[in-house]
Amino acid sequence: VVVEPLTAEEKTAGGIVLPDAAKEKPQRGKVLAVGPGRLLDSGERCPVAVKVGDEVLFAKYGGTEIEVEKKEVKILRESDILAKVTA
């Protein structure tokens, strides 16, 4: 699953502006692409639970960061995705 991390908050809820060094790595992102799913022992494919355009929460240190077309993206395993964000 290819995910574009969403930008971190610039301010806290109390209105304090965060410097770059204090911002945590984003753990929320938008799905850009998905593969065909994992192959089961029976030879069938188990479809991926997310689709392009979904917003997801992912493990803080999960996946691999790469740059595609000057954009930082993460390649995640489906198991690195913790939840799909709705609303």
Secondary structure, 3 states (H helix, E strand, C coil): CEEEECCCCCECCCCCECCHHHCCCCCEEEEEECCCCEECCCCCEECCCCCCCCEEEECCCCCEEEEECCEEEEECCHHHEEEEECC
